[in-house]
Each structure stands twice: as structure tokens, then as C-alpha cells.
């Protein structure tokens, strides 16, 4: 279950044994745009901040309390990366990229998959970093895991969004190893209850390079309704990642909505409201 | 260490991973990328970067998982770092990506045992501009890169502010802030550990880092966790590689503190250093029990710092005095300075320079010298000390560190050093004395270790490790493809056709340890080649190069030099001075005047005049460097290269041999030169090793470029460069050389024929040998109170030569030695001792003996004429007569003293110069310009005139005359002792006056205590004497730094020399401060000042010492007393946190209390301050 369910319709398309999810944001009334923006803003705060700050923000947002200066200062520290602060806004590009990542995050974490979700890596603070934007690990069986590396994109112009799928696929091909290498180091050091997970993380890069059967890739695109995806994204991905030719090894998510750029501004305003 | 770029090593690192380039392809790509970097082309491919991240992931795999071998992981780290480094330099990504690559490269270099590269990469790409605040998502990487570069000074400034700011939030222990807080704490604790050896802080840092990496907090900040994970790895390594972890139990912590807190800070040891210090107890160089050791380490592997550590540890264990021997005055000066900075932390001093002929530790005239336990001397001075006061020398010095020991094999000085070391070895065989030989070009040094009797399992230590990688280049010219211009030329009435081709400069590049060669055009139109018919007038036959009308090869180097100079300082080595000067002129030609060079130009104008070539070149920002330039100008040029003011320096090989001046690029401008005996290949042996060793500044760059220029491309030259490795085969005693054998045969024949006796013989080798036996005999007599012929035999057996000779040759040299000893025994005791102590050959000593009798008579008559009150100013006139100088200049030891009107003139055409007047003018302080005008005005080529005068000053005034005059004065004073009732007949300072070119005791005092500039010493003396004061030091202390400028016209270097003179000799300020004690100092301040309480040190008007160092409290300021200047500046520049308080003293006046702060809690920082803070 996800809060998104109240705002979207979903079409699932099977292509070459792979799944393509097409989400369309539909607003019932004007006010729902702001409500969705508030929900995404809350997701960002919840994901980035410790519980105490998240709770303060929720209360202040509901106008139940007024935040002290030092509480606001603390909030600002969490809001600033890739979103910016009043008077020092991040670029439109960064802002749209952040919101696109949180759409992807919400969808992936709330979808039910046949395998158990072990790790879903939260959207990074540095959204313009190359080489992949999200890693998800599933447990297929005891000591047996699979992973999917996602590249998340946004698209606001009216030219065909296909070029973005192409770009994302190329980035996965060229820079996937870098992203996985960093996470591989970080995650193998963590104390985990899952058996063999440290070693699994340590071997992510070779698995990716070898297109091992447990390696998967995905492209997620948040776009404005004015553009269309005319070509099958899975087909595009295949040309760049030909080794990932097994069942479900490729996946795509397309989220389409009216005036995406303006929506991201609303998210930003919602985040800034209490600081 | 095996080189990581070799194919088998890359193969091991890659482990056959699919979907990546193969090892061969990767090697080619790396080699190509390195070449692209040089030619500023190309881009690092995605495939290469992908390989780098794969290798990184292999390298970074958790050890406990045992997925890969330790060796494979190390190599994988090395190759990955290399690729990241290339990507940074070639692709130049955005700031964010750049920081990740910098950090990844640093980690790879640190874990791949190439530590200095981690600092180098940070220096080039790691600086974060502007303010970094805790909300900045790049902060973890900024702190991480700063830490891996060990940028302590910045970290000490930044961390307290950041930690305090994080702590000000209620939620400081949770979420990203909580993780950040742990990261900052860990860095602070690690910094305290590496700086002060605080073990508790070390444990705390490990705990903080583990808490980050093992927990689930802050998962969205991958960079923070990534940085923490690697800092944890590296912190764990510190447990084995930090200065503290490797301190042997017998060595007090003060030694480690002098390394970590001194300048430059040594916080963890480089692999060769760590390997050596980890060696077993019998050969750990830090322990007093290690009596003999041979260290073969290239300069770039941290040889200098290692020598410092050995010295520091020796003193900290109260091991006795140290005699540090280095081959040149320049190197001695450099070592003296760096050692002095570190030893001050142990409350110890290094004795100032004392020229040959003077014993510092017996000479009360040298201020404050009695207590200096360390001397840095040339081999000649060590020889002097041993022959003059052997017992005292061995009593004072217990450790002898001999740097650049390969000098033994050098033609002119090798025999003397070998003899001195043999004698030292013999005298200290069974005593507590320690001898450590160091060399950068002797390989395993088997000969040396046998000779020096080094024992134990690790009796020799050899390393070829280096931080910066190497790119070799061959530069040549080729005719361009364009049609040549046809020139109709008339030769003796016959018309012939010439062709004029344009030349292109071509570079062939090869990355060390890889086989690929990449050739590319580096510059078009680098001059012309003109050809003419081989047979004059025959246009249809063969053609040859018309050299006189073609561009000389050296001029074609200009575009190459300009190109490489863009990426760092370049040293061009030319075979001769003329060629060095010619190239410098060609480089300077197209350059505009460089305003930044004003200070150096002023110095050059003052020393050698505005018309001297060096002055003209400096105006354009380029310089040449050779022994004929005044010493202070040489030093200023070396410093300008170090500080980056001068980017292009052209020199002869002497600079590469004599000064530790690393650069980014070394260009060997020619393979050799034609001399009287044909082509001299001058780039070989130790010279080549030394020249190549200058390329790539450890900690500054990750690569060094070495380019050999030759007019024709010859691939074999790559082998010459690559094979130029340190080799023990170079160490052959001069007594076994061909020239020595010839000399021996001649001497034997002469003696057999009864033509001459042993000491009438002036041939260099055999005669020097015979004279040295004399010295040995005398030294043994002094030390043991008796000497017999068997002792002489034992000495011979202790030489390196003995091990390298066959039985027949041994017998022949032994016969000469015995003959010499027989004459020694037959000579009256006082005389033979005196001759031996003089260090001059016996045949010359006999002549000096006669001369000293004449001089004695001359002085006694003058003294009687003056009723016993001889004017001291007359001493020099009476001593330095034409007769005296004529005799001295005809001795075989004398250097060349004639002045030829032009370079190729024969000795017969020498111009007439009054040496007597020249010496007189010199000690009267006449500057070089005036000396040339007065004495060499008939020489048309002024640049040449300056050059030969420079040589004369170095060889005659600074070495030969002080030595021989010192001997003469000593002998005259001994012989007149009775008549004069203990008062010296001749002022002993005259020899020093000649050495330094000054004529007053005050100027001499300054120059013997660190002031290098003769003009400055004279100027201070002039103003001081006019002021009619009595104590020079007190008089100078009353001035301000601006007074130095106004009164003496000093530049910064000179100001520092004067400040060093004023610094109290027993100053322990820095040592006390570092050890955590509160230092209290008298501080002069006007009585109505309100400036009391906490203050900070600051440059009050700018950012250098010339801009008034002082104390500040808000808007109130006060100048620092000059005697405290250097100590306070060191505290300020160390970056260590301090608390300074100015307080009124009970008995009147003010005091300044300074104390080291080791904990952030001691420091009050407001969050508001942070907003102003920019690092």
C-alpha cells in the first residue's frame, strides 16, 4: 500500500519477459495537487530526518506547534541538500531530480514482489551524482539474493522522453560499477542479520560486470504529460545492457503527471513552509 | 617493491574479470592516457573508469571475507588510484564528482603503499572553495580528503568549529547529524593520536567510526558512510604505521613528538621508512645498539626525513653528538636548516656553518656554539676535524651520518672521503660510535657493508620505492612534410642550391614499467634545418646539414620547456655552463617581464649588477644556476623554485648532484658534449640517477616526467633512462682506478731511479695517498699515544680499496705507505704533527713552513717598528702580499687562478690581475660589479667575466685561501707564542674575513651565524658602527621589521636570517609549547596599553613575515618583539591550537603566556563565528 494509490492509475505492460509499469497521476480536484506535494514533502522529511525532527515537522506542518530557531536550524540542515533553502534554492534540475527519486522510492518500497525486500537504498543527498540512483536487494531464498540497480530520471519538456530512457540506460552501463562499488564498500561493513549478505555486497561489482543472473537493472522516469514515451523502454535498455537478457532482469517505471516542474516547486514550498 | 604497472601485476589485480579490458589492453590504455596527459589531449574512457571501480571494489572488499589475496588487493588499489588520478587530471569533472574521485584515489594510494600521492592529489584537486558548513552534502568528502592528505593545519582549524556547531543542536546524536558528529569526533581523535600519541583518543576514534559503519543510522548519506568505512580501515593501519606505533620502547616519546609536531609534520611513515624502522632490534636505525648501517634509499623515498628521525632518536636517547656529512655546502645548508627546525623541539641546536680551517666547537668566537651537539659538515671538514683534534672529535660525536656515500667513487674527492671513513672506521671499531652510510645510487651496496663491517640480519637496507610514477620522454626534431624553401647560394663564385626545411618537435613517451611508446608532434616550426651539397657546387650529388645556418638543437627545446612548465616546475640540465646560459636566454626571449620577480631581481642587481645575464633572465621569470653565481643568489633562486615563483631553471649537472630540489619535470638537454677528448657522455652513473631522482615531487605531484633531448630519435635512449638504477658497481675505490695506477707506476719509477724522494712528487693520486698516510700516522699517534708500522698496515687493510685490489697491488701501495711512514717517523715531532693537522700535502707543507718563517719575520719587524702596537688593520696588508699569494697559488693544491680574456683563450694569454688587490677589495666589501669593473675591465664579454670571477670567489676566496691562510697564521702564531707572551701575532680572523669577504668582526659574526648575504652583513655592520652601540644583538632587537627594510633594505629571506640571528640560542619556546607546558615570555608593550587578556598571533599588515607579526585582540594590535618572531611564527604556522594571554607581571612589565590546546573543550567558539569562517 502506498499513499500514491490515491493519486495514480497503473498499467503493467509485459515486454520480452520483463515488466514495464506505467503510472499516470490523476487529480480529482485542484486541492489534491497540494496534498500530493505535501505527501512527497513528508516522505522526504521522513526519509532524511531522525524521528524527533520528523515529528516536529509534522506537528508544525499541521500548525499544531511553532518550531524554535534551533529546531528550524536543524531542519534546514536536512532540507538543504539538492532542495535548497529559501533564498538559496537548489536548481530546478536538482529539485526535479529529487522529486523524481522520491516517486521511484515510494513505488519500489511499497510494491509487493515475490522475493523479500532486504534493502532499498534511500535517495541520495546528491542527486546529480552519476552512476545509478537506487539499489534494491531482495532475498530470493536463504543466503540467496538478487539485486536491481535503478537509474532515475526526470523529463519536463515536450520532446519525446525516449531520449531519457536511452541516457539512463547508457549511464547504467557506463557508471553502474561506480555506484555499486561505493555501496558495496559501505554495506559490507554493516552488521546485518541476513546470512552471507556482506559477501554478497562485496561481490556486487563483478556480478554486475558479468551480467550475472541475479543482477537486474531498472530505469524510472518521472515526466510531464506533455511528452510521451514512444518506444518500448525495455527494448532500449536491452541494447545497452545486452547481458541482462533473462526473465525480469530489466524493468522500467514511467510516472507521468501534469506540470511536473510546477509540482516540484510545490513540494519545495511545502518543505520550506516551516523553516 | 615490484612496480604495479608491470603486466603480471595488472593481471593479478584484474584476476581475469569478464567484460573489462584485459591486462594488456589496460596497460596500453594507461600508457596512452599518461601520454595524453602530457600532450593535453584525449579523455579517459568509460571502460578505463569501469575497470578502476571494479579494481577498487576488489581492493576494498572486507578482509575478513577472504575473497581476494592481500597482495591482489594492494595492487588493485594501486591501479585503481592511478586511473582515478588520470581521470581527475584529464577529464576534469564537476566539483562533486571530483571529490569522490579524489577520495577514491587517495584511499587507493594510501592502501597501495603510495602514501605521498594521497597528499599530492589533494593538493591539486581537493581544496574546497568557500565555506563548507555542516549542511553541505560534500562535507564528509571534504573532511575525508583533508584527513587522508594529513592536512593537519586545516583540520585543526576546521574541526573545532564544525564539532561545536553540531553539538549545538538538540538532535545532535541522531540521524545524519549524529553520524556527522561521530565522523568529526573520529577525525579529531585520530588527529590527536597521530600528533600527540594519545592512545585513548585512538581507541575512541576507532569506536566512533565503527559506530557509523556498523549501524543503520544515516543510510541516505552514502558518502559519509563511505568516508567513515575507509577512515576506519586506515585508522586500523595507523596502529602499525604511525610514528607512535613504531616507536621502539627504548626511544623516548620526545623523538616521535619532534617528528609529528615539527615541520614538516611526519604523521605516518612511508613504506620504506616503516620497513626499516620495523627491522629487528639489531638493525633498527633508531636504536643506539645499531652501530653500523648502510641505507640505500632514493631521495624521493623520504631519505632526508629518515635521517632526521635517526638523528632525533639518537639525541632523545642521549646518545651523544651527531656529525652529519653531506657532499656540498648547499646540501649542508639545507640539512642544517631542516634538522635545526626539528631538533629545536628537543631543545637542541645545530651548529652554524664553519668553513674549512675552523673548529666550531673549540672556537669561542662563534657565538653560542659550544652547546650545539650537532654539526652538518662536508667530508673535507670531517677530515679536518679528525686530523686536527681526533680525540675531541670522537668524544663529541657518537653518531656519524654520511649522506651520498657514493661520493667515494668520485674522481676528485673520492680518495679523501674513503680515507677519512676508513680512518673513522678503524678508530671506532670497538667503541660505542655509530656510523650510518646513506646513498641514493648504490643499490644493495654489498661492498660498502662488508667494508664498514655492518653485521646482523638486516645489515643493509635497500629500497627503490617511489611515490610519484614516472613518464620517460625522448624529444627530437624532424623535418616537416612541407616543401623546403630553395635558396640559391653562391659559394666562391659557384652557384649552388640549398634547401631550408622547417623543423617539428616530436616527443616519444613511455610510461615506466610498460613497453608501449607513443610518439606525437609537440610543436611545429621549432627552427629550421638547412642543407647544402656535400660536394660544394654539386647540386646533383648528396646533401648534408649546413649546421652553421641551421637552428642549434638547444634552441628547439624552448617550446618543449614552455609546454611542460605549464604543469609544474621544470629543471633543464645542460652539459656546460655556456649551453645552460644559452638555453635560458632563448627561453626568456619571447617572455614578458615578470612583475613577481622584483625582489629576486633586486637581489641579483645588488650582487652582480643589472647587466649580468642572470639579472636579465630573472626579470623574465627564468633562471640558470651554477657554481659561479654568488652563494646567496644561488640560495634565493633555489627557494624561488621551491616556492613556485620560478618555474623554469636551467643548470649544469652540479645542481642535480648538490641540492635537493625536486621538480615536476627534468629535461636532460643533451646526451653529452664534445670536449678536447671527443664526445663526453655526461649522463651516466650517479649523475643520471640523481638527475632522474629530481623528477616528481613526493607529496606535490603523483607523476614525474623525465625527458632526454637528442637531435635524432633513438629508441635506445629509453633504456638508458630506465636502466639508470642505483648500482653498487659504481662504488669502486679511486685507488684502483687507472689514473691512480698510472700515478703509482710513475712514482715508483721516479723513486727507484733516485730522481726524487716520495714527497717531491706532485702527481695527484700517489702523492695524496702518501700524504694521507702521514695524516693517519699522526692521528693514530694522537689517539693511541703510539704508532707503529703495523698500525699503518691495519689502516690500509681497513680501506675499501684493500678489498678491491689484488695481492700485487696491495703490496705496491703498502710499500708507498711504509715509505711515507718512515719519513714521518724521521721528522721532528712538532713539525710532523703540524703538517698532518694542516691537511696539506707534505711537499706543500714544507714550502709553507718556509713561508711562515718569512711572514713571522715580516710581522715581528713591523711589530717592533710599531713598538709592539701593530694596528690590527695592517695585519691583512702584511700577510696578503704578492709573495705570499704567488707561493700559495703555485702549490699543487691551488685551484686555477688565472683569468683568460675569453672562453677558449689559452693560459698564455691570461690577463694581468693583481691578486693582492683583488683579495683586498674583496675583504673590504667591494661588490661584484665593482670587482669586475676594476679588475676584469679588459674582458669584453661581461657575462663571461662575471662567471670566471664567480669561480674565483668560490674556489680561491671561499675555500683555498681560508684554508692555507688559516694554516699559515696558525703556524706563525705558534712560532711567535713565546715572543708574544700568548697573544696572537696575526689576527686569526683574517682567514675568515677572506672566506666571507668582510672586514669586521661584527659582519663576520652575522655571517657565521646564518646570514648568507655578504652585503647585508656589511650594511648592518656599517649602520651599527655609525650608531656607536656596543652589542649588535641588543641593538638589532630594538628595531621593528620595517626598520630592517628601511635601514638595510632586506628582502624576506634576509629578514629571516637576521631574525634567526636574534632568536635566543637557548630558546626552548617551541619545545616547551609542543610538550604542553605553558610558556611565559617577557613582552614589551607600552604601559598605557589596554591590550591584556587573550590574544591571537597574526600578520598585522598582510600575510608574510614582512607584514609585521604581532598579537591582536579585536582591533588592538602590538608588534612581536623580534627575538620571539620565529618561534611565534612557527606556532602560528604549525596550525596547532594555542591559547595566548598577555598579562601584567607583578614586578612590572608584561608577560605573554602561550599554551598548546589539545582539546576542543579548551576553545571557545561561538556558532556566529562559524558564519564568518572560511577555510
Interface residues (C-beta under 8 A of the other chain):
Chain A: X47 X48 X49 X50 X51 X52 X53 X70 X71 X73 X74 X76 X77 X78 X80 X81 X82 X121 X122 X123 X124 X125 X126 X128 X129 X130 X174 X175 X177 X178 X180 X181 X182 X183 X184 X185 X186 X188 X189 X190 X191 X198 X199 X202 X203 X204 X205 X206 X209 X210 X211 X243
Chain B: X17 X18 X19 X20 X46 X49 X50 X53 X54 X56 X57 X58 X60 X61 X62 X65 X67 X94 X96 X97 X100 X134 X135 X136 X137 X138 X168 X169 X170 X171 X174 X175 X176 X177 X178 X213 X214 X215 X216 X219 X220 X221 X222 X223 X225 X226 X229 X230 X232
